[in-house]
Amino acid sequence: MDVGPKKISESIRHRIDMSLLVIDLDHFKNINDTHGHDVGDAVLIQVASVIRSSCRKEDIAARFGGEEFVMILNHCDQTNAVSKAEAIREKIAQLDIDGIKVTTSIGVTTLVHELASDFRDLFKAADTAVYQAKDNGRNRVGIASVEV
């Protein structure tokens, strides 16, 4: 929450492309309830490892709640952000943690300089895209624009 607004301000000021991903694990509560919190923790560690290995030096990734992660991608337009989100989704789907298959729904949004979006607007749009992905069957990437 501290870094996001600064990165957006910098992107607007210098007209740098920037995208935001919200990564939400599918059915994570069920994993915790069925297999226990130790297994849930192992899932989170493995997913965080996938996300971390997908980051460039200038990317920022953080856990944003129980099973939700956020990535801020500087110098990344919508096309490249969607490609990165798909690659992350595929890597997570390949995980096998104690026989448990893990999937994720990812929301993508991109900064529109003319709208001078703030972090909350970008997060809200990406979060909306996550819910669209979940409504469309989960284990997919959704895209949303910032509403004015």
C-alpha positions in Angstrom: 0.0 0.0 0.0 3.0 2.3 0.5 4.9 1.5 -2.7 1.9 1.3 -5.1 0.9 4.9 -5.0 4.5 6.0 -5.5 5.0 3.7 -8.5 1.7 5.0 -10.1 2.7 8.6 -9.5 6.1 7.9 -11.2 4.4 6.1 -14.1 2.0 9.0 -14.7 4.7 11.6 -14.4 7.1 9.9 -16.8 4.4 8.3 -19.0 5.7 4.8 -18.2 3.5 1.8 -18.9 2.4 0.0 -15.8 0.2 -2.9 -15.1 -1.2 -4.5 -11.9 -2.0 -8.2 -11.3 -4.1 -9.5 -8.6 -3.5 -13.3 -8.1 -6.0 -15.2 -6.1 -5.7 -18.9 -5.4 -8.8 -20.9 -6.3 -10.6 -22.9 -3.5 -7.8 -22.1 -1.0 -10.2 -22.3 2.0 -11.0 -25.8 0.9 -7.3 -26.7 0.9 -6.9 -25.4 4.5 -10.2 -27.1 5.7 -9.4 -30.4 4.0 -5.7 -30.8 4.4 -4.8 -28.5 7.3 -3.1 -25.1 7.6 0.4 -26.7 7.4 -0.4 -27.9 3.9 -2.1 -24.5 3.1 1.2 -22.8 4.2 3.2 -25.1 1.9 0.9 -24.1 -0.9 1.4 -20.4 -0.2 5.2 -20.9 -0.1 5.3 -22.7 -3.4 3.0 -20.1 -5.1 5.1 -17.3 -3.7 8.2 -19.0 -5.1 6.6 -19.1 -8.6 5.6 -15.5 -8.4 9.0 -14.4 -7.1 10.8 -16.3 -9.9 8.5 -14.6 -12.4 9.5 -11.1 -11.3 12.0 -8.8 -13.1 14.2 -6.7 -10.8 11.8 -3.7 -11.2 8.6 -5.7 -10.5 7.0 -5.6 -7.0 5.2 -8.6 -5.7 3.5 -8.9 -2.3 1.1 -11.0 -0.4 -2.1 -9.0 -0.1 -4.2 -11.2 2.2 -4.8 -14.8 2.9 -4.4 -16.3 -0.5 -4.1 -13.2 -2.6 -1.0 -11.6 -4.1 -0.4 -8.4 -6.0 2.2 -7.6 -8.6 3.1 -4.1 -9.9 4.7 -4.3 -13.3 6.5 -1.2 -14.4 7.3 -0.8 -18.1 4.6 -3.4 -18.8 1.7 -2.7 -21.2 -1.5 -4.8 -21.2 -0.4 -7.3 -23.8 2.8 -8.1 -21.8 1.0 -8.1 -18.5 -1.6 -10.7 -19.8 1.3 -12.8 -21.2 3.0 -12.7 -17.8 -0.2 -13.5 -16.0 -0.8 -16.5 -18.2 2.7 -17.8 -17.7 2.3 -17.5 -13.9 -1.1 -19.2 -14.0 0.4 -22.1 -16.0 3.3 -22.5 -13.6 1.0 -22.5 -10.6 -1.2 -25.1 -12.3 1.8 -27.4 -12.7 2.5 -27.4 -8.9 1.8 -30.6 -7.1 2.0 -30.1 -3.4 1.4 -33.3 -1.5 -0.9 -34.5 -4.3 -2.8 -31.3 -4.3 -3.3 -29.5 -7.6 -3.4 -25.7 -7.2 -5.0 -23.3 -9.6 -5.3 -19.5 -9.6 -7.5 -16.8 -11.1 -5.6 -13.6 -12.1 -6.9 -10.2 -12.7 -5.0 -7.8 -14.9 -5.4 -4.0 -15.4 -3.2 -1.4 -16.9 -2.6 2.2 -16.0 -4.3 4.6 -18.4 -2.4 7.9 -18.2 -5.3 10.0 -19.4 -7.4 8.9 -16.5 -4.6 9.5 -13.9 -5.6 6.4 -11.9 -4.6 5.9 -8.4 -3.6 2.6 -6.7 -7.1 2.0 -5.3 -8.6 2.4 -8.8 -6.1 0.0 -10.3 -6.6 -2.6 -7.6 -10.3 -2.4 -7.8 -10.2 -3.0 -11.6 -7.8 -5.9 -11.2 -9.9 -7.4 -8.4 -13.0 -7.1 -10.6 -11.1 -9.0 -13.3 -10.3 -11.8 -10.7 -14.0 -12.2 -10.0 -14.8 -12.3 -13.7 -12.2 -15.0 -14.1 -13.7 -17.0 -11.2 -17.2 -16.5 -12.6 -16.0 -17.9 -15.9 -14.7 -21.1 -14.5 -11.5 -20.3 -12.5 -7.9 -21.1 -13.5 -7.9 -18.2 -16.0 -6.8 -14.6 -16.5 -9.3 -11.8 -16.6 -8.8 -8.3 -17.8 -10.5 -5.1 -16.7 -10.2 -1.4 -17.4 -10.3 1.3 -14.8 -13.7 2.9 -14.6 -14.0 6.6 -14.7 
